[in-house]
Each structure stands twice: as structure tokens, then as C-alpha cells.
Amino acid sequence: MAYLAAETQFSKGNFEGALKGFNNYLISYPNGYFALPAHFYRAECFYRNNEFDKAALDYDFVTAQPISRFTEKRYQDKRWLFINNKTTQKLMNCLKSIRNSLPLMMRKEKPF
């Protein structure tokens, strides 16, 4: 219930309420069933509040997980965090991580 209430707040654009809800959920259930989306949406809330360092921590959590429905968005938002903060090396590492996470058949270059 706690996660769903936070997600509802997020979908309604109440990012402050959503942030509180995701914080509460992750405190109560740090390894819970909804931990991945809770970290993702909490990162989105932090990002919208220009709290880029906090957003980066949650995006790092999401990035460390197996490929999911959040894969493309997490890298896109993480990339902009690094551009906004002018952290070139982290941006390059992020882009390499994106490239390495793609299946070989999706890459433009030949594997040989």
C-alpha cells in the first residue's frame, strides 16, 4: 500500500508527497518487491527538485539492477545529471555502461 500510494502521488504530479512516500517505503522495505521502482521514482523526484546528488544515488541503484522497464530512462536521466554537473568522466563511464548493457545484435558495429 505504501508504495502504491507514493506512485499515485507521483503520477498526479505531487512530487513532494511522492518523495515522502518513497522514502517511507524504502525505510520500511529496503529490499521489498517495489524497491527498484521506488528508487527510480524517488530519483525522478530528486531530479525534479534539482537535488542531483541524491538523484544520482538512486539512479546508481537502478543502474546496478538487471535490465528492466526502467533501463532506457535510467540511463537517459543519469546522463543528464552528469551533463548538468559537468562531470565528464562519470558521463563517459555511464555511456560505456549503456553500450556494454546492449545486446551485441543491437549494436551498430560488428562484434568481430
Protein Blocks (a to p, Z undefined) as FASTA:
>chain_A
ZZmmmmmmmmnopaklmmmmmmmmmmmmmmgmklmmmmmmmmmmmmmnopaklmmmmmmm
mmmpccdfklmmmmmmmmmmmmmnopaklmmmmmmmmmmmpcfklpmbdfZZ
